[in-house]
């Protein structure tokens, strides 16, 4: 198992920026990919961004391309999500997750076994 702790959420105005962090501990060698997911009130959970740990290639949801950037620091077992030009529709609870093994659809939620507690991001209009 991998334990995950998110931080960096908060309240910002539209057009502002926020940076989320996710610290991993435990069996961190059992990590093929890490991702950020979000769930807004009354909406289904959706993938925001994901990164393959060894090679660094990334996946972004269409709704955040050009605005969000996922990055990693493997030495510190940490991943980040830089969020710029925030919109009210970005308001959600953001979750960090770990995929312990290969899956052809490695960005999909079903590939992830370990989840953090979530951090609230609220964007006011």
N, C-alpha and C positions, 0 to 999 in steps of 0.2 A: 504494500500500500504506500501511497504518497499523500502526505498531508499538505494542504494548500491554504494560505492566508492572504486575502486581498486587502489592499489599503489604497487610499487616495481619492475615494469618492467624496462628493460634496454637492453644494448648490452653486451654480454659475448662471450668468445671463447668456442669452443667445449670442453666438459669435465668440464666446470665450473658449478657453482651453482648460484641459484637465489631464493629469497623468496618473494612470492606475499602475500599481505594482502587485506582483504575486510572488510570494516566497514559498518555495517547496522544500520539504524535508521528508525524512524516512527513506524509502527505497527509491531514491532519485535516479538510480541506474536503470530502473524500469520505466523509462520515459522515451517514447518514440516521437510524440508531438505534444504541444501544449496550445491551448486556445482560450479565447475569451468569448463568452456567450452572454446574452442579456434577455431579460423577460420584463416587459412592460405590463402595467395593470390591464387585465382583460385580454392580453395577447399571449400567443404561444412563444416558447423559448426559441431563440434564433442564434445562429452563429454570427459573430462579429468579425473575428480574425483568428487565424491559427498559424503556427510556425512549426516546421519539422526541426527537431532539436539538433540533429547532426549536420544537416546540409543547409538549413536556414531559409529554404524556400517558404513562401508565405501564401496565404489565402485570405481574401477580403470579401465580405458581403458587398454587393453592388451599392447599397445605401451608404456605405462609409468610405468607398474608394476615393482617394484624393484628400480625405480629411483625417483619417485615422492611420496610425503606424504601429505595428507590433514589432517588438525587438526582444532580444534575449541576452542574458549574461550567464552562460553555462557554468562558469567557474563559481558563481554565487547562487546557482540554481534559482534564478529569478527571471521572470518575464515581465514586460511592460506593455502598456497600451497608451500611446500618446494620442489624445483626442483634441483636434482643432476645429474651429468653425462649428461649434456645437449648435444643435437645433433642438427645439422643444421635443420633437419626436425621438430624440436620443434618450429621453428620460426613461430609466429602467433600473432594475437591479442587475449589476454586472457580476458574472461568475467566472472565475478562473478554473480550468479543468486540465487534466492530464490523461493522455492516451498512452497506455503502457506498452502497446505492441502495434505491429504494422496492420493497417487496414487500407484497402485500395481507396476508400473514401475517408481519408484520415482527418478531414475537416468536419465530418458529420458528428452530431452529438452522440450517436450510438457507439462511436469508437472510443469514447471517453469514460473511464471508470472512476476517477477520483475528482471530487468537486470541492471548491472552497465554500465558505459561508455566504459569500456575496457582499457587495458594497453598493450603496445607493448612489446613483447619479441623477440629479435633478437639474434641468435646464429651463429657466423661466423665459417667457416671451416678453 
